[in-house]
Amino acid sequence: MPSKMKSIKKQAGVTRTSRSLSRERPAPASERGQETSTASAASETPALRRKAKPKVDYTSPERLQKIFSALDELFPQAQCALRHENAFQLLVATILSAQCTDERVNKVTPGLFQKYPTPQDFAALPQPALEEEIRSTGFFRNKARNIIGTATKLVADFGAQVPRTMEEMLTLPGVARKTANVVLGTAYGIPTGVVVDTHVFRIANRLKLSKQKTPEKVEQDLIKLVPQERWISFGHQMIWFGRKICQARKPLCATCPLEFTCDSRDKTV
């Protein structure tokens, strides 16, 4: 009798163990795959539902035309703000305008050109004398040295005339592409490039016409985007646009006709 009881208990234990193993048995591979796929789909659903932002073509012909049209409407007769009567005076004034406002330069140059009207006059000046004349424009020592050096080279190599090519202009002391473009475009009407001063550099980056970090590289981008017949006027218009509307510290976005096509971080609206 006891052995029979032991046998019954043993069978009951086996049955319980069997049921436990049955409950713990893993699902078939096909079901496991389905569960994994369902979990994966559930986790990916939010990402899939997110819509990617459409890529903006900031240099498309349509957008460029809108920019050109707005500038034409704002500043149809934009001109260089530096007062001058000839190419040499404009060259001197442009050298003086580095790190200085045109307004300040225009206060200095009338008396300066009255005293020294020709390249020969500047070439003969002692540097300290010129430094005193232009002190208020800042960096007056470097500017005086460059102006005297430029005047001396004009007299010696160019018959006291401002040259008409970019290559020759760049041989003058203190003259880089910006100054050369100003003089060649404004004085002679020769489109050799786009003037990139602080205003043009700032606006080109704000409007995402260029991502470059130097004026020279920004100019190369603008040359590719702006038709050559617009190079001179575009530079003048962008400068005036930077002075009057797209100012450095607080751009007047509320009244800007290009606000709708601008997504600069500097926007004030």
C-alpha positions in Angstrom: 0.0 0.0 0.0 2.7 2.5 0.8 4.5 1.8 -2.4 1.3 2.4 -4.3 0.9 5.8 -2.6 4.5 6.7 -3.5 3.8 5.8 -7.2 0.7 8.1 -7.2 2.7 11.0 -5.7 5.5 10.5 -8.2 3.0 10.6 -11.1 1.4 13.7 -9.7 4.8 15.4 -9.4 5.7 14.5 -13.0 2.3 15.9 -14.2 2.9 19.2 -12.4 6.4 19.5 -13.8 5.1 18.7 -17.2 2.5 21.4 -16.9 5.1 23.9 -15.7 7.4 23.2 -18.6 4.4 23.5 -20.9 3.7 27.0 -19.6 7.3 28.1 -20.0 7.7 26.6 -23.5 8.9 29.4 -25.9 6.6 30.4 -28.8 7.4 28.9 -32.2 9.9 30.7 -34.4 7.3 32.0 -36.8 5.4 33.6 -33.9 8.5 35.0 -32.4 9.4 36.7 -35.7 5.8 38.1 -35.9 6.1 39.5 -32.4 9.5 41.0 -33.2 8.2 42.6 -36.4 5.2 44.0 -34.5 7.4 45.5 -31.8 9.8 46.9 -34.3 7.0 48.4 -36.4 5.5 49.9 -33.2 8.8 51.5 -32.3 9.4 52.9 -35.8 5.9 54.2 -36.4 6.5 57.7 -34.8 9.7 58.2 -36.8 8.0 57.1 -40.0 5.2 59.5 -39.3 7.5 62.5 -39.1 7.6 64.4 -42.3 11.0 65.5 -43.5 11.3 69.3 -44.1 11.4 70.1 -47.8 14.8 71.2 -48.9 15.0 74.8 -49.9 17.0 75.9 -52.9 18.3 79.2 -51.8 20.0 79.9 -55.1 17.2 79.0 -57.5 16.7 81.3 -60.5 13.2 82.1 -59.1 14.5 83.2 -55.7 17.4 85.2 -57.2 15.0 87.0 -59.4 12.8 88.0 -56.4 15.9 89.3 -54.7 17.0 91.3 -57.8 13.5 92.7 -58.2 13.3 93.8 -54.6 16.7 95.5 -54.8 15.7 97.3 -58.0 12.6 98.6 -56.4 14.3 99.7 -53.3 17.4 101.3 -54.8 17.0 101.8 -58.6 19.7 104.4 -58.8 22.2 103.0 -56.2 25.6 104.6 -56.5 28.9 104.6 -54.5 28.5 106.8 -51.4 32.1 108.0 -51.5 32.5 111.4 -52.9 35.0 111.7 -55.7 35.6 113.5 -59.0 37.9 111.1 -60.7 39.3 107.5 -60.5 42.3 108.6 -58.4 40.1 110.3 -55.8 37.9 107.3 -55.6 40.9 105.0 -55.1 42.2 107.1 -52.2 38.7 107.4 -50.7 38.2 103.6 -50.9 41.5 102.9 -49.2 40.5 105.4 -46.4 37.1 103.7 -46.0 38.6 100.4 -44.7 37.3 100.0 -41.1 35.7 103.4 -41.4 32.3 104.8 -42.4 31.8 106.5 -45.8 30.4 109.5 -43.9 33.6 109.9 -42.0 35.7 109.6 -45.2 33.5 112.1 -46.9 34.3 114.6 -44.2 38.0 114.2 -44.7 38.5 113.9 -48.4 37.2 117.4 -49.7 40.0 119.3 -47.8 42.5 116.5 -48.6 41.9 116.6 -52.3 41.9 120.4 -52.4 45.4 120.4 -50.9 46.7 117.4 -52.9 44.7 117.0 -56.1 47.1 114.7 -58.1 49.0 111.4 -57.6 52.2 113.4 -57.8 51.1 115.5 -54.9 50.5 112.5 -52.7 53.7 110.8 -53.8 55.7 113.8 -52.6 54.0 113.9 -49.2 56.0 112.9 -46.0 54.1 110.1 -44.4 53.6 111.9 -41.0 52.0 114.9 -42.8 49.4 112.6 -44.5 48.8 110.7 -41.2 47.7 113.9 -39.6 45.3 114.7 -42.4 43.6 111.3 -42.2 43.9 110.5 -38.5 40.2 110.5 -37.9 39.6 107.6 -40.4 41.5 105.1 -38.2 44.5 102.9 -39.0 46.0 106.1 -40.3 49.6 105.0 -40.4 48.9 102.0 -42.6 46.5 104.0 -44.8 49.0 106.8 -45.2 51.8 104.4 -46.2 49.5 102.6 -48.7 48.2 105.8 -50.2 51.7 107.3 -50.7 52.9 103.9 -52.0 50.0 103.7 -54.5 50.5 107.3 -55.7 54.2 106.6 -56.2 53.6 103.5 -58.2 50.9 105.2 -60.3 53.4 107.9 -61.2 56.3 105.5 -61.9 54.5 102.7 -63.7 51.1 104.0 -65.0 51.7 107.6 -66.1 49.9 108.8 -63.0 46.7 107.1 -64.2 44.6 104.6 -62.3 44.9 101.3 -64.3 41.8 99.6 -65.9 42.5 96.0 -65.2 42.1 93.9 -62.0 45.6 92.4 -62.5 47.2 95.9 -62.6 45.1 97.2 -59.7 46.2 94.4 -57.4 49.8 95.5 -57.8 49.1 98.8 -56.0 49.9 98.9 -52.2 46.8 98.4 -50.0 44.6 97.4 -52.9 42.7 94.1 -52.8 39.7 92.9 -54.9 37.1 94.9 -53.0 38.9 98.2 -53.6 39.7 97.3 -57.2 36.1 96.3 -57.9 34.9 99.6 -56.4 37.2 101.7 -58.6 36.9 99.7 -61.8 33.1 99.4 -61.5 32.3 102.9 -60.3 34.9 105.0 -62.1 35.2 103.1 -65.3 32.1 101.0 -65.5 34.1 97.8 -65.9 32.5 94.8 -64.2 35.4 92.8 -62.9 33.5 91.2 -60.0 31.1 92.0 -57.1 32.1 94.4 -54.3 32.1 92.4 -51.0 32.3 94.8 -48.1 31.0 94.1 -44.6 27.4 94.8 -45.7 27.5 92.5 -48.7 29.3 89.8 -46.8 26.7 89.9 -44.0 23.7 89.9 -46.3 25.0 87.2 -48.6 25.3 84.9 -45.6 21.9 85.9 -44.2 20.1 85.2 -47.5 22.2 82.0 -47.8 23.6 83.0 -51.2 27.0 81.9 -49.8 28.2 80.0 -46.8 31.8 81.0 -47.2 33.8 82.7 -44.5 36.0 85.1 -46.4 35.1 88.1 -48.7 37.1 86.6 -51.6 35.2 83.3 -51.5 31.8 85.0 -51.0 32.6 87.1 -54.1 33.3 83.9 -56.1 29.9 82.5 -55.1 28.1 85.8 -56.0 29.8 85.9 -59.4 28.3 82.6 -60.2 24.8 83.6 -59.2 24.6 87.3 -60.3 24.5 88.1 -64.1 27.6 90.0 -65.1 25.6 93.0 -66.2 24.4 93.3 -62.6 27.7 92.9 -60.9 28.3 96.7 -60.4 24.7 97.7 -59.5 24.2 94.6 -57.3 27.2 95.5 -55.1 25.9 99.1 -54.7 22.3 97.9 -54.0 23.5 95.4 -51.4 25.5 98.0 -49.6 22.6 100.4 -49.4 20.3 97.5 -48.4 22.7 96.7 -45.5 22.8 100.3 -44.4 19.1 101.0 -44.5 17.4 97.7 -43.8 19.5 94.6 -43.2 21.6 96.2 -40.5 24.1 94.3 -38.5 22.8 94.6 -35.0 19.0 94.9 -35.5 17.8 94.3 -39.0 14.5 96.0 -39.9 12.8 92.7 -40.9 9.2 94.1 -40.4 9.7 96.4 -43.3 12.0 94.3 -45.4 10.6 93.2 -48.8 12.8 90.1 -48.7 11.5 88.9 -45.2 9.3 86.3 -46.8 12.2 84.5 -48.4 14.7 84.9 -45.5 15.1 82.4 -42.7 18.2 83.9 -41.1 18.9 83.3 -37.4 19.2 87.1 -37.1 15.6 87.8 -38.1 13.7 90.1 -35.7 10.2 89.0 -36.7 
